Amino acid sequence: MSSAENGSGDGGGGTAAGPQARMQVVGQYVKDLSFENPGAPAAITQRPNVDLGVDLQARRMDAEHFEVELKLRVTAKAEDKPVFLLELVYGGLFQVQNIPDEVLEQVLLIEGPHMLFPFARRIVADVVRDGGMPPLMIEPIDFAGLYRAKTAQMQQVRVGSPGVA
């Protein structure tokens, strides 16, 4: 009974520091998955050159829920011939509470993909392996660095854009 009494005061209801910031995964899912294997079976014995592209998006679903999409595009070529192409859009639904608006985008586009990445990485490895190639283990991605680079690029576009004469 003391726990019920402890949580049911009539005022304040929080510490002096304010409510706790929180980001929690509600669900995660494959939104889109495509695998093309034009190099099989000839390319199965070759070691292809692999190129990885990453894109991130976040959007508000309601007051506390946001969807974060981690988009991975893996292209593999051997001797300038396509071996395989994999595109994955892996989504997560997050519940976000008490995170200030000025850092919300940063939290969603850094912490969200960081939480989703191990699962997306496993899907990529499994699909590539099931396509007849050795499993592809993507190196960890610096989502904070990606966010900073994208923010800097957006600022360059704003500063360098013509229109003010």
Secondary structure, DSSP 4 states (H G I P E B T S, - for coil): -HHHHHH--SS--S-TT-SPPEEEEEEEEEEEEEEE-TTTTGGGGS--EEEEEEEEEEEE-SSSEEEEEEEEEEEEEETTEEEEEEEEEEEEEEEEES--HHHHHHHHHHHHHHHHHHHHHHHHHHHHHHTTSPP--PPP--HHHHHHHHHHHHHHHHHH-----
